[in-house]
């Protein structure tokens, strides 16, 4: 593979402008119950103990792609209202981040999926054999991130 070809462990990124304040976008983003409606793969995000959305909170994610359903173990790492929300998916070794920035016409919302260390062996094998391949699944996730941002924009602007 040449360095020009995409890899599964690359940082995935999507961005959108929303005609609303960061506070309004944050309200839509911080409602964990709505996440499955906005994400193509996520079916449920269930807190593993009471306490709401906060750093250190653990969630069980339930994901689905076609006939394949799988759980993920997630821990929230940053909650900065109106600015940033991120969590680590320990099962795969990735971090999911939403960054909000006030701009002249509202809010710039960036959704990123960096890989802080490396993809886990389990995550790689699962993507390879159950999700159509590591790079293909990463490409699909990036497209899904764009759909998630578009859903957030529709919800906030209507």
C-alpha positions, 0 to 999 in steps of 0.5 A, a space after each residue: 500500500 502506498 502512502 497515498 492510499 487511505 488507511 483504516 486508522 486515518 483520522 476521519 473528519 466531517 464539518 458543517 455550518 449550522 445557522 444557530 448558536 453553539 449553545 443551541 447546537 450543544 443542546 441537540 448534541 448533548 442529548 444522548 437519547 437522540 444519538 441513534 436517530 442521527 447515526 447510521 450505525 448506532 442503534 443505542 447508547 446506554 449509560 452503564 451507571 447513572 449520572 448523565 453525560 459527564 467525563 468518566 461516564 461509561 456507555 454500552 454502544 449497540 451498533 448495526 450494519 446490515 445484518 451484523 450487530 455488535 456492542 462497543 464499550 465507550 467512556 466519555 473523556 471530555 464534556 465542555 458545553 458549547 465547545 467539545 464532546 468526546 469519548 473513547 471507544 475502547 473496543 476499537 481504539 478510536 476517539 469520537 469528537 464533536 467540536 463546536 466553534 462560534 462563527 459569523 453565521 452560527 456554529 461550525 460543527 466538526 466531527 472527528 474520529 482520530 485513532 490516538 494509539 492504534 486500532 485494536 486487533 479485535 476491531 481490525 479483525 471484526 471490520 475485516 471479516 464482518 464489516 466489509 474490510 477495514 478501509 471500506 468500513 472507515 470510508 463508510 464511517 466517514 460518510 456516516 459522520 457527514 449524515 450525522 452532522 446533516 441530521 443535527 443541522 436539520 434538527 437545530 435549524 427547524 
